[in-house]
Amino acid sequence: MVIKTEFRGTPLVPKDIKFPEVGMLTGNFGKEVLAEYAGRAKTDYGNLSALNVLNYSNDVVNGSNPFAVVLVNQIIRENGMRTVTPSDIEKALQAGVNLSGTYEDTALVLRSKDDPNSYLAKNVADQISLRQKLKSPVMVPLAGFDLVKDASSPHGLAFKLRDEAQIIYAPVLNKDGNFTSEDIDLETGLPKKVGTKGNRHLYVRDSGLSRLCLYWNLNLRSDNDNLADSNSDGRVCVVSGGATSPKILNEYLASLQSGRDAQIAQVQERYAKAEKVLLGK
């Protein structure tokens, strides 16, 4: 007999295992984050114009640029959350989250130390080179940076690479082209390939430092060189840090393995005893 109805049950995971949740800065949570953001922008960064881009309207925080996203990440990271990566945003789309009509900054893309943004491009490139051989283009999710004051920078700010930053060599960012959501590599959040077919488009450039955004029509733009620009369509998206933390998951998996090993040992012991009885040993 072939049962055609899909079985639906309850996941067998302990109650302290929590799956990640993704969303925007909305409601009281959004207001609280925005208030802390405004305070730090003033106290820690002298209220620089590049950070004066977020506001609360219609129950959501509006606006986004890479500087703002990094500062939000510094705030929410203290509470076990982080801003989304390109991978997170694509997983959110696949989960049915509606992001049409807005744009989300998720990463920086480095192609050379030249313009646009040559000062920051060289700064980021030099930091990457201290860790690994620099191959371009590379993408670094914004969650992998801290924000520092830098009087020599055009915006008075610079990006400091965090120890856990992902540095992703992404040659697909060399070529404009179409793709579909099925073409996405969920490890990176970028298309595996681009071509002439597909209902989404990847925009690129050939030098400097630019921002990576998911745009309102679900296209990917890695060509926007205005790092301080923001408008009311921008949204800062966050993911619950638990994302079931690796520590909890590893502990859970270790306990499962320990239980499995104990059961195997018991079976082997019973088998050995039975073998002795049967063979008259």
Secondary structure, 3 states (H helix, E strand, C coil): CCCCCCCCCCCCCCCCCCCCCEEECEHHHHHHHHHHHHHHHHHCCCCCHHHCCCEEECCEEECCCHHHHHHHHHHHHHHCEEECCHHHHHHHHHCCCCCCCCEEEEEEEECCCCCCCHHHHHHHHHHHHCCCCCCCCEEEEHHHEEEEECCCCCCCEEEEECCCCCCEECHHHHCCEEECHHHEECCCCEECCCECCCCEEEECCCCCEEEEEECCCCCEEEEECCCCCCCCCECCEEEECCCCCHHHHHHHHHHHHHHHHHHHHHHHHHHHHHHHHHHCC
